[in-house]
Amino acid sequence: MNIKSPIINIDNENPFLNCKLSRQKNANIICKLIENHPSGFVLALNNKWGTGKTTFVQMLQRQLELNAFATIYFNAWEQDNETNPLNVFVGEFTELLGKGKEKKLDKLIKNASLIAKKTIPAILKGVSSKFVGDKAIEEVIDAFAKGATDVFKKDVDAYLERKKAIGTFKNELTLFVNELTPGKSLVIFIDELDRCRPDYSVQLLEQIKHIFTIQNIIFVLSIDKNQLSNAIKGYYGSDLIDTEDYLKRFIDFEYSLPEPEFKVYYRFLLGHYKIYDIVSQKGFHFPDETHNELDQMIEVLMYNHKGKITLRQQEKFFTHLAISLSLLEPNRQTNIHFFTLLVFLKFFNSPFFIGLRDRTIFFESYPEHFLREFNHEVRNKYKRHLSILEFTLGIAYHKYTMSGNTDKLFTHDEKSDKKKFVFNSKIGEISESYRWEYFKNYYDKPINDLRQIFEIIEMADVFD
């Protein structure tokens, strides 16, 4: 059984060979943009967390290297323990050159140190060292005034020094890039900027804008713009700041990777986590039938939630499903439909899951909760499947909550000794003969005892 998230191997000669999301075409678009705008720009790759940006960026980086572009990649989140992003940039330039060539960066490093240097105000320190004991208040005020003047003059001198250093730094950086990659841009990838400390994120953006805006440097920022906007608001201490307008100062182009076709990734994950192998090894009755049922249930769930759950969330779900299935007893013919649904609800609709587990949802209101879980399009597209699922899970839940009292399921006419089912699916009517068949198959079999299923699903939590 495989319970680790998939790590996509990036082929050195064909970077997108193992891409499961068919994103080669998206990389080609960005490569064309880079080739056609050598004057330099900042591109934001904007997608939610967990949508595969990091893997895409690393594949894109290798594709550019194969086309003779010099590239730098660093994860800003891993580096935000640094006090100044400039240190990271210069360090990456040094690594790019390789050992023995550091002297080529001497002037660049010297001016970078001048840019990073700040005058530390020391008025209070100066006053406290000069005056000990009781002093006339006039003398203290005079000292503050003189100290403030001295510090202000130092600040002005430092500002002029940094201004000159920035100009020299840009010139040296231009020479460095032209020598490093003649006729091509240097492409710098900055990943997970939105996860950094707010002050570090803003400082990095400011340095890109004011220090690195030169010919032949292109930045690709991998971000979730909503999260980055929250960081900016946190830094400035205001929810009123127009972050959209603010970010336009720094970002020239924005590109979002389109959502993959909903079947592509979950089918890959079914194979990666060996879900069907687990089903077969457990000796479930009719494994082929079980495979088909499982495949259809997952298709319904993914179609119902397409565009709403990230690739990383899908990975977490399949990890938990694989572990939960492995904890089932061998040779146990479980209703794979509602077993899979309950695992899914645990992650993506915990109030519904907890309500079922704790029996706080009344049996009479169970169908309403079930209907809310699936949108109208999905109810129509998978009507038969969902009708049976609603009904069979309802039967199991009735037993779980009502302790054998079946009057909510069917009525019994003692005179004629006839029983009539009153419980039915709200999504699509199920004939009474089929309802009796499902009842016999699911109500009295301990393998569909919800108490045990909830225990198994929650036992898998220890692996989170």
GITA-V456824 format. One record per residue. N is the residue number from 1. RES is the residue in one small letter. SS is DSSP state (H for helix, E for strand, C for the rest). OMEGA is omega in radians with two decimals (999 if undefined). Layout:
n:N res:RES ss:SS omega:OMEGA
n:N res:RES ss:SS omega:OMEGA
This chain:
n:1 res:m ss:C omega:3.13
n:2 res:n ss:C omega:3.14
n:3 res:i ss:C omega:3.10
n:4 res:k ss:C omega:3.07
n:5 res:s ss:C omega:-3.09
n:6 res:p ss:C omega:3.01
n:7 res:i ss:C omega:-3.07
n:8 res:i ss:C omega:3.11
n:9 res:n ss:C omega:3.13
n:10 res:i ss:C omega:-3.12
n:11 res:d ss:C omega:-3.05
n:12 res:n ss:C omega:-3.08
n:13 res:e ss:C omega:3.14
n:14 res:n ss:C omega:-2.95
n:15 res:p ss:C omega:-3.07
n:16 res:f ss:C omega:-3.12
n:17 res:l ss:C omega:-3.07
n:18 res:n ss:C omega:3.11
n:19 res:c ss:C omega:-3.09
n:20 res:k ss:C omega:-3.01
n:21 res:l ss:C omega:3.08
n:22 res:s ss:C omega:-3.06
n:23 res:r ss:C omega:3.07
n:24 res:q ss:H omega:-3.10
n:25 res:k ss:H omega:3.10
n:26 res:n ss:H omega:3.08
n:27 res:a ss:H omega:3.14
n:28 res:n ss:H omega:3.12
n:29 res:i ss:H omega:-3.12
n:30 res:i ss:H omega:3.11
n:31 res:c ss:H omega:3.10
n:32 res:k ss:H omega:3.12
n:33 res:l ss:H omega:-3.14
n:34 res:i ss:H omega:-3.14
n:35 res:e ss:H omega:-3.04
n:36 res:n ss:H omega:3.13
n:37 res:h ss:C omega:-3.09
n:38 res:p ss:C omega:-3.11
n:39 res:s ss:C omega:3.08
n:40 res:g ss:C omega:3.11
n:41 res:f ss:E omega:3.06
n:42 res:v ss:E omega:3.12
n:43 res:l ss:E omega:3.04
n:44 res:a ss:E omega:3.03
n:45 res:l ss:E omega:-2.94
n:46 res:n ss:E omega:3.03
n:47 res:n ss:C omega:3.13
n:48 res:k ss:C omega:3.01
n:49 res:w ss:C omega:3.04
n:50 res:g ss:C omega:-3.12
n:51 res:t ss:C omega:3.05
n:52 res:g ss:C omega:-3.11
n:53 res:k ss:H omega:-3.06
n:54 res:t ss:H omega:3.11
n:55 res:t ss:H omega:3.13
n:56 res:f ss:H omega:-3.11
n:57 res:v ss:H omega:-3.14
n:58 res:q ss:H omega:3.05
n:59 res:m ss:H omega:3.12
n:60 res:l ss:H omega:3.12
n:61 res:q ss:H omega:-3.12
n:62 res:r ss:H omega:3.11
n:63 res:q ss:H omega:3.11
n:64 res:l ss:H omega:3.11
n:65 res:e ss:H omega:3.09
n:66 res:l ss:H omega:3.08
n:67 res:n ss:C omega:3.01
n:68 res:a ss:C omega:3.02
n:69 res:f ss:C omega:2.98
n:70 res:a ss:E omega:-3.08
n:71 res:t ss:E omega:3.02
n:72 res:i ss:E omega:3.06
n:73 res:y ss:E omega:2.92
n:74 res:f ss:E omega:3.14
n:75 res:n ss:E omega:-3.05
n:76 res:a ss:H omega:-3.12
n:77 res:w ss:H omega:-3.13
n:78 res:e ss:H omega:-3.07
n:79 res:q ss:H omega:-3.02
n:80 res:d ss:C omega:2.95
n:81 res:n ss:C omega:3.05
n:82 res:e ss:C omega:-3.14
n:83 res:t ss:C omega:-3.07
n:84 res:n ss:C omega:3.13
n:85 res:p ss:H omega:-3.13
n:86 res:l ss:H omega:3.11
n:87 res:n ss:H omega:-3.11
n:88 res:v ss:H omega:-3.14
n:89 res:f ss:H omega:-3.10
n:90 res:v ss:H omega:3.08
n:91 res:g ss:H omega:3.11
n:92 res:e ss:H omega:3.08
n:93 res:f ss:H omega:-3.13
n:94 res:t ss:H omega:3.13
n:95 res:e ss:H omega:-3.12
n:96 res:l ss:H omega:3.13
n:97 res:l ss:H omega:-3.11
n:98 res:g ss:C omega:-3.10
n:99 res:k ss:C omega:3.10
n:100 res:g ss:C omega:-3.12
n:101 res:k ss:C omega:-3.06
n:102 res:e ss:H omega:-3.09
n:103 res:k ss:H omega:3.11
n:104 res:k ss:H omega:-3.11
n:105 res:l ss:H omega:-3.07
n:106 res:d ss:H omega:-3.11
n:107 res:k ss:H omega:3.13
n:108 res:l ss:H omega:-3.12
n:109 res:i ss:H omega:3.13
n:110 res:k ss:H omega:-3.12
n:111 res:n ss:H omega:3.06
n:112 res:a ss:H omega:3.13
n:113 res:s ss:H omega:3.09
n:114 res:l ss:H omega:3.12
n:115 res:i ss:H omega:-3.07
n:116 res:a ss:H omega:-3.07
n:117 res:k ss:C omega:3.10
n:118 res:k ss:C omega:3.06
n:119 res:t ss:C omega:-3.12
n:120 res:i ss:C omega:3.10
n:121 res:p ss:C omega:-3.07
n:122 res:a ss:C omega:-3.10
n:123 res:i ss:H omega:-3.09
n:124 res:l ss:H omega:3.14
n:125 res:k ss:H omega:3.14
n:126 res:g ss:H omega:-3.13
n:127 res:v ss:H omega:-3.08
n:128 res:s ss:H omega:3.13
n:129 res:s ss:H omega:-3.09
n:130 res:k ss:H omega:-3.06
n:131 res:f ss:C omega:3.08
n:132 res:v ss:C omega:-3.12
n:133 res:g ss:C omega:-3.09
n:134 res:d ss:C omega:3.09
n:135 res:k ss:C omega:3.11
n:136 res:a ss:C omega:-3.09
n:137 res:i ss:H omega:3.13
n:138 res:e ss:H omega:-3.13
n:139 res:e ss:H omega:3.12
n:140 res:v ss:H omega:3.13
n:141 res:i ss:H omega:3.11
n:142 res:d ss:H omega:-3.14
n:143 res:a ss:H omega:3.09
n:144 res:f ss:H omega:-3.13
n:145 res:a ss:H omega:3.14
n:146 res:k ss:H omega:3.13
n:147 res:g ss:H omega:3.14
n:148 res:a ss:H omega:3.13
n:149 res:t ss:H omega:-3.14
n:150 res:d ss:H omega:-3.13
n:151 res:v ss:H omega:3.12
n:152 res:f ss:H omega:3.13
n:153 res:k ss:H omega:3.10
n:154 res:k ss:H omega:3.12
n:155 res:d ss:H omega:3.12
n:156 res:v ss:H omega:3.13
n:157 res:d ss:H omega:3.14
n:158 res:a ss:H omega:3.10
n:159 res:y ss:H omega:-3.13
n:160 res:l ss:H omega:3.12
n:161 res:e ss:H omega:3.14
n:162 res:r ss:H omega:3.12
n:163 res:k ss:H omega:3.12
n:164 res:k ss:H omega:-3.11
n:165 res:a ss:H omega:3.13
n:166 res:i ss:H omega:3.10
n:167 res:g ss:H omega:3.14
n:168 res:t ss:H omega:3.13
n:169 res:f ss:H omega:-3.14
n:170 res:k ss:H omega:3.11
n:171 res:n ss:H omega:3.14
n:172 res:e ss:H omega:3.14
n:173 res:l ss:H omega:3.10
n:174 res:t ss:H omega:3.10
n:175 res:l ss:H omega:-3.13
n:176 res:f ss:H omega:-3.10
n:177 res:v ss:H omega:-3.13
n:178 res:n ss:H omega:3.13
n:179 res:e ss:H omega:-3.10
n:180 res:l ss:H omega:-3.03
n:181 res:t ss:C omega:-3.07
n:182 res:p ss:C omega:3.08
n:183 res:g ss:C omega:-3.13
n:184 res:k ss:C omega:3.09
n:185 res:s ss:C omega:2.92
n:186 res:l ss:E omega:-3.10
n:187 res:v ss:E omega:-3.11
n:188 res:i ss:E omega:3.11
n:189 res:f ss:E omega:3.07
n:190 res:i ss:E omega:-3.04
n:191 res:d ss:E omega:3.02
n:192 res:e ss:C omega:3.09
n:193 res:l ss:H omega:-3.06
n:194 res:d ss:H omega:-3.12
n:195 res:r ss:H omega:-3.06
n:196 res:c ss:C omega:2.95
n:197 res:r ss:C omega:-3.11
n:198 res:p ss:H omega:-3.11
n:199 res:d ss:H omega:-3.14
n:200 res:y ss:H omega:3.12
n:201 res:s ss:H omega:-3.11
n:202 res:v ss:H omega:3.14
n:203 res:q ss:H omega:3.14
n:204 res:l ss:H omega:3.09
n:205 res:l ss:H omega:-3.13
n:206 res:e ss:H omega:-3.13
n:207 res:q ss:H omega:3.07
n:208 res:i ss:H omega:-3.08
n:209 res:k ss:H omega:-2.94
n:210 res:h ss:H omega:-3.08
n:211 res:i ss:C omega:-2.99
n:212 res:f ss:C omega:3.12
n:213 res:t ss:C omega:3.12
n:214 res:i ss:C omega:3.09
n:215 res:q ss:C omega:2.95
n:216 res:n ss:C omega:2.94
n:217 res:i ss:E omega:3.13
n:218 res:i ss:E omega:3.09
n:219 res:f ss:E omega:3.00
n:220 res:v ss:E omega:-3.11
n:221 res:l ss:E omega:3.10
n:222 res:s ss:E omega:-2.99
n:223 res:i ss:E omega:2.79
n:224 res:d ss:C omega:-2.98
n:225 res:k ss:H omega:3.11
n:226 res:n ss:H omega:3.13
n:227 res:q ss:H omega:3.11
n:228 res:l ss:H omega:3.10
n:229 res:s ss:H omega:3.10
n:230 res:n ss:H omega:3.11
n:231 res:a ss:H omega:3.13
n:232 res:i ss:H omega:3.11
n:233 res:k ss:H omega:3.11
n:234 res:g ss:H omega:-3.13
n:235 res:y ss:H omega:-3.12
n:236 res:y ss:H omega:3.07
n:237 res:g ss:C omega:-3.12
n:238 res:s ss:C omega:3.05
n:239 res:d ss:C omega:-3.07
n:240 res:l ss:C omega:-3.11
n:241 res:i ss:C omega:3.12
n:242 res:d ss:C omega:-3.05
n:243 res:t ss:H omega:3.10
n:244 res:e ss:H omega:3.13
n:245 res:d ss:H omega:3.14
n:246 res:y ss:H omega:-3.08
n:247 res:l ss:H omega:3.09
n:248 res:k ss:H omega:3.09
n:249 res:r ss:C omega:-3.02
n:250 res:f ss:C omega:-3.00
n:251 res:i ss:C omega:-3.13
n:252 res:d ss:C omega:-3.13
n:253 res:f ss:E omega:3.06
n:254 res:e ss:E omega:-3.12
n:255 res:y ss:E omega:3.09
n:256 res:s ss:C omega:3.08
n:257 res:l ss:C omega:-3.14
n:258 res:p ss:C omega:3.08
n:259 res:e ss:C omega:3.09
n:260 res:p ss:C omega:3.06
n:261 res:e ss:C omega:-2.85
n:262 res:f ss:H omega:-3.10
n:263 res:k ss:H omega:-2.94
n:264 res:v ss:H omega:-2.98
n:265 res:y ss:H omega:-3.10
n:266 res:y ss:H omega:3.08
n:267 res:r ss:H omega:3.06
n:268 res:f ss:H omega:-3.12
n:269 res:l ss:H omega:3.06
n:270 res:l ss:H omega:3.11
n:271 res:g ss:H omega:-3.10
n:272 res:h ss:H omega:-3.12
n:273 res:y ss:C omega:3.06
n:274 res:k ss:C omega:-3.08
n:275 res:i ss:H omega:-3.11
n:276 res:y ss:H omega:3.10
n:277 res:d ss:H omega:3.13
n:278 res:i ss:H omega:3.13
n:279 res:v ss:H omega:-3.12
n:280 res:s ss:H omega:-3.11
n:281 res:q ss:H omega:3.13
n:282 res:k ss:C omega:3.11
n:283 res:g ss:C omega:3.07
n:284 res:f ss:C omega:3.08
n:285 res:h ss:C omega:3.09
n:286 res:f ss:C omega:-3.06
n:287 res:p ss:H omega:3.14
n:288 res:d ss:H omega:3.12
n:289 res:e ss:H omega:3.13
n:290 res:t ss:H omega:3.10
n:291 res:h ss:H omega:-3.12
n:292 res:n ss:H omega:3.13
n:293 res:e ss:H omega:-3.14
n:294 res:l ss:H omega:-3.13
n:295 res:d ss:H omega:-3.12
n:296 res:q ss:H omega:3.14
n:297 res:m ss:H omega:-3.14
n:298 res:i ss:H omega:3.08
n:299 res:e ss:H omega:3.12
n:300 res:v ss:H omega:-3.11
n:301 res:l ss:H omega:-3.10
n:302 res:m ss:H omega:3.10
n:303 res:y ss:H omega:-3.13
n:304 res:n ss:H omega:-3.06
n:305 res:h ss:C omega:-3.10
n:306 res:k ss:C omega:-3.11
n:307 res:g ss:C omega:-3.08
n:308 res:k ss:C omega:3.09
n:309 res:i ss:C omega:-3.06
n:310 res:t ss:C omega:3.09
n:311 res:l ss:H omega:-3.13
n:312 res:r ss:H omega:3.08
n:313 res:q ss:H omega:3.07
n:314 res:q ss:H omega:3.13
n:315 res:e ss:H omega:-3.13
n:316 res:k ss:H omega:3.12
n:317 res:f ss:H omega:-3.09
n:318 res:f ss:H omega:3.05
n:319 res:t ss:H omega:-3.10
n:320 res:h ss:H omega:3.11
n:321 res:l ss:H omega:-3.14
n:322 res:a ss:H omega:-3.13
n:323 res:i ss:H omega:-3.13
n:324 res:s ss:H omega:3.12
n:325 res:l ss:H omega:-3.11
n:326 res:s ss:H omega:-3.13
n:327 res:l ss:C omega:3.09
n:328 res:l ss:C omega:3.10
n:329 res:e ss:C omega:3.09
n:330 res:p ss:C omega:3.09
n:331 res:n ss:C omega:-3.12
n:332 res:r ss:C omega:-3.14
n:333 res:q ss:C omega:-3.09
n:334 res:t ss:C omega:3.01
n:335 res:n ss:C omega:-3.04
n:336 res:i ss:H omega:3.13
n:337 res:h ss:H omega:-3.06
n:338 res:f ss:H omega:2.99
n:339 res:f ss:H omega:3.14
n:340 res:t ss:H omega:3.13
n:341 res:l ss:H omega:-3.10
n:342 res:l ss:H omega:3.04
n:343 res:v ss:H omega:-3.13
n:344 res:f ss:H omega:-3.13
n:345 res:l ss:H omega:-3.12
n:346 res:k ss:H omega:-3.10
n:347 res:f ss:H omega:-2.92
n:348 res:f ss:H omega:3.00
n:349 res:n ss:C omega:-3.04
n:350 res:s ss:H omega:3.09
n:351 res:p ss:H omega:3.11
n:352 res:f ss:H omega:3.13
n:353 res:f ss:H omega:-3.10
n:354 res:i ss:H omega:3.11
n:355 res:g ss:H omega:3.08
n:356 res:l ss:H omega:-3.10
n:357 res:r ss:H omega:-3.08
n:358 res:d ss:C omega:3.11
n:359 res:r ss:C omega:3.09
n:360 res:t ss:C omega:3.02
n:361 res:i ss:C omega:3.12
n:362 res:f ss:C omega:-3.14
n:363 res:f ss:H omega:-3.12
n:364 res:e ss:H omega:-3.11
n:365 res:s ss:H omega:3.12
n:366 res:y ss:H omega:-3.12
n:367 res:p ss:H omega:3.13
n:368 res:e ss:H omega:3.10
n:369 res:h ss:H omega:-3.14
n:370 res:f ss:H omega:-3.14
n:371 res:l ss:H omega:-3.12
n:372 res:r ss:H omega:-3.11
n:373 res:e ss:H omega:-3.04
n:374 res:f ss:C omega:-3.11
n:375 res:n ss:C omega:-3.04
n:376 res:h ss:H omega:-3.12
n:377 res:e ss:H omega:-3.11
n:378 res:v ss:H omega:3.11
n:379 res:r ss:H omega:3.12
n:380 res:n ss:H omega:-3.07
n:381 res:k ss:H omega:-3.08
n:382 res:y ss:C omega:-3.00
n:383 res:k ss:H omega:-3.08
n:384 res:r ss:H omega:-3.11
n:385 res:h ss:H omega:-3.09
n:386 res:l ss:H omega:3.09
n:387 res:s ss:H omega:3.14
n:388 res:i ss:H omega:3.14
n:389 res:l ss:H omega:3.12
n:390 res:e ss:H omega:-3.08
n:391 res:f ss:H omega:-3.06
n:392 res:t ss:H omega:3.07
n:393 res:l ss:H omega:3.09
n:394 res:g ss:H omega:3.11
n:395 res:i ss:H omega:3.14
n:396 res:a ss:H omega:-3.13
n:397 res:y ss:H omega:3.09
n:398 res:h ss:H omega:3.13
n:399 res:k ss:H omega:-3.12
n:400 res:y ss:H omega:-3.04
n:401 res:t ss:H omega:-2.98
n:402 res:m ss:H omega:3.07
n:403 res:s ss:C omega:3.02
n:404 res:g ss:C omega:3.10
n:405 res:n ss:C omega:-2.97
n:406 res:t ss:H omega:-3.05
n:407 res:d ss:H omega:3.07
n:408 res:k ss:H omega:-3.13
n:409 res:l ss:C omega:-3.12
n:410 res:f ss:E omega:3.07
n:411 res:t ss:E omega:-3.11
n:412 res:h ss:E omega:3.07
n:413 res:d ss:E omega:-3.06
n:414 res:e ss:C omega:-3.13
n:415 res:k ss:C omega:-3.12
n:416 res:s ss:C omega:-3.09
n:417 res:d ss:C omega:3.11
n:418 res:k ss:E omega:3.10
n:419 res:k ss:E omega:-3.14
n:420 res:k ss:E omega:3.13
n:421 res:f ss:E omega:3.08
n:422 res:v ss:C omega:3.11
n:423 res:f ss:C omega:-3.14
n:424 res:n ss:C omega:3.09
n:425 res:s ss:C omega:3.06
n:426 res:k ss:C omega:-3.11
n:427 res:i ss:C omega:3.13
n:428 res:g ss:C omega:-3.10
n:429 res:e ss:C omega:3.06
n:430 res:i ss:C omega:-3.10
n:431 res:s ss:C omega:-3.07
n:432 res:e ss:H omega:-3.14
n:433 res:s ss:H omega:3.11
n:434 res:y ss:H omega:3.13
n:435 res:r ss:H omega:3.10
n:436 res:w ss:H omega:3.14
n:437 res:e ss:H omega:3.12
n:438 res:y ss:H omega:-3.14
n:439 res:f ss:H omega:-3.13
n:440 res:k ss:H omega:-3.09
n:441 res:n ss:H omega:-2.97
n:442 res:y ss:H omega:-2.98
n:443 res:y ss:C omega:-3.00
n:444 res:d ss:C omega:-3.10
n:445 res:k ss:C omega:-3.12
n:446 res:p ss:H omega:-3.13
n:447 res:i ss:H omega:3.11
n:448 res:n ss:H omega:3.10
n:449 res:d ss:C omega:-3.09
n:450 res:l ss:H omega:3.13
n:451 res:r ss:H omega:-3.14
n:452 res:q ss:H omega:-3.11
n:453 res:i ss:H omega:3.10
n:454 res:f ss:H omega:3.13
n:455 res:e ss:H omega:-3.13
n:456 res:i ss:H omega:-3.12
n:457 res:i ss:H omega:-3.09
n:458 res:e ss:H omega:3.02
n:459 res:m ss:H omega:-3.12
n:460 res:a ss:H omega:3.14
n:461 res:d ss:H omega:-3.08
n:462 res:v ss:H omega:-3.12
n:463 res:f ss:H omega:-3.13
n:464 res:d ss:C omega:999
